[in-house]
Every structure is written in structure tokens, then in C-alpha cells.
Amino acid sequence: MGEIELLAHIIKWRDEFSVDVRVLKIDADIFVRPSSISILLSLLLREGYLKNSDNDEVVLEMELNRATLQGRVDVSDSLGRYYYLEENEKITDEAGLASLSAYIQQAADELCVGGSSK
């Protein structure tokens, strides 16, 4: 998997998660430097679905080497709780990305009353 394919997945996730009624807003920020790429995907969850109004956001953060797509990857919430954290993750295939998507979904489910919207 290359950098362009990874970015396409981030955009796809943005579109997929935006149909969840619990999601108020999604931001996808991509910062490209000569040797690294930073990706932030933030899901702001809608008031009324939350278990705790102080914990209303799920964030995927990636800081990767552009050549190897290896580096720090985490999924966390507003209170700093990690659902996934790997300091030396290598993004190599769609299966690995599917598991990250599942961690994002799990975090949203845990923050909302009644779990999954699907």
C-alpha cells in the first residue's frame, strides 16, 4: 500500500462515518512534510447520544514516515483514553486499515448511549 491509497482510505472513512446519526462533524487533516505525513481524523459526536458530554470526540492520529508508512498510530477520545496505540505501526494493507476503522467505531460506540447506530 502506498501513500495515495492510504489517503484514499482516510477520505472513504470520512464519508462512511459521516452517515452515522451520532456524528455531528468530521474533520480530516493531512500534513505532508518531506519525510513524514501526519493524519488526523476527528469525529465530533452529537449531544443527546453521549454518555458523558465532556467526552464527545474520537480521534485517529497517524504520524508516519512517507517512504515506509511506518510510525505512531493511535485512536483516542476527548478524555485521553486510548482504544488503540502502536508506536511502530506499519500500514501495509487493507486488513490493517480495516482494524483501525473498527477501533474508531468501537470508540464511538463506547462514548454513546446504546452503542452502535447500525
C-alpha positions in Angstrom: 0.0 0.0 0.0 1.2 3.5 -0.9 0.6 6.9 0.5 -2.1 7.7 -2.1 -4.0 4.6 -1.2 -3.8 5.4 2.5 -5.2 8.9 1.9 -8.0 7.4 -0.2 -9.0 5.2 2.8 -9.0 8.3 5.1 -11.3 10.1 2.7 -13.5 6.9 2.4 -13.7 6.7 6.2 -14.7 10.4 6.5 -17.6 9.7 4.1 -18.6 6.4 5.8 -18.6 7.8 9.3 -20.5 11.0 8.3 -23.7 8.9 7.7 -23.7 7.8 11.4 -26.5 9.9 13.0 -24.4 10.2 16.2 -21.7 12.1 14.3 -22.1 15.9 14.3 -19.0 16.7 12.3 -15.9 15.1 10.9 -12.6 16.7 10.2 -9.8 15.1 8.2 -6.5 17.0 8.3 -3.4 15.9 6.4 0.0 17.5 6.9 2.7 16.5 4.4 6.4 17.1 5.1 9.4 16.0 3.1 9.9 12.8 5.1 6.7 12.4 7.1 2.9 12.6 6.9 0.6 13.4 9.7 -3.1 12.4 9.5 -5.8 13.4 11.9 -9.4 12.1 11.6 -11.7 13.6 14.2 -15.3 12.6 14.8 -17.3 15.1 16.9 -20.2 13.2 18.4 -23.7 14.7 18.7 -25.1 15.9 22.0 -28.0 13.7 23.0 -26.3 10.5 22.1 -23.4 10.9 24.5 -22.9 9.0 27.8 -20.7 12.0 29.0 -21.0 15.4 27.4 -17.3 16.1 28.3 -16.2 13.1 26.2 -17.6 14.0 22.7 -14.7 13.2 20.3 -12.9 10.3 18.7 -9.6 11.0 17.0 -7.4 8.8 14.8 -3.9 10.2 14.7 -1.1 8.9 12.5 2.5 10.2 12.3 4.2 8.1 9.6 7.4 8.0 7.6 6.4 8.7 4.0 8.7 6.2 2.5 7.7 3.3 4.7 4.3 4.3 6.1 5.6 3.3 9.5 5.2 5.2 12.7 2.9 6.1 15.5 -0.8 5.4 15.2 -3.5 5.9 17.8 -7.2 6.1 18.3 -8.3 8.1 21.4 -11.2 10.0 22.9 -11.6 13.5 24.4 -10.5 12.3 27.9 -7.2 10.9 26.5 -8.3 7.2 26.8 -6.6 5.1 24.1 -8.6 2.5 22.1 -5.5 1.7 20.0 -1.9 2.8 20.4 1.1 1.5 18.4 4.4 3.3 18.4 5.9 1.4 15.4 2.8 0.5 13.3 3.4 -0.3 9.6 0.5 0.4 7.3 0.8 -2.3 4.7 -2.7 -3.5 3.6 -6.4 -3.1 3.8 -6.8 -5.6 6.6 -4.7 -3.4 8.9 -6.7 -0.4 7.9 -10.0 -2.3 8.5 -8.9 -3.0 12.1 -8.2 0.7 12.6 -11.7 1.6 11.3 -13.1 -1.0 13.8 -11.2 0.7 16.6 -12.7 4.1 15.6 -16.2 2.6 15.5 -15.6 0.9 18.9 -14.6 4.2 20.5 -17.7 5.9 19.1 -19.9 3.0 20.3 -18.4 3.2 23.8 -18.9 7.0 24.1 -22.6 6.9 23.0 -25.7 5.6 24.8 -27.0 2.4 23.3 -23.7 1.6 21.4 -23.7 1.2 17.6 -26.0 3.2 15.4 -26.1 0.5 12.8 
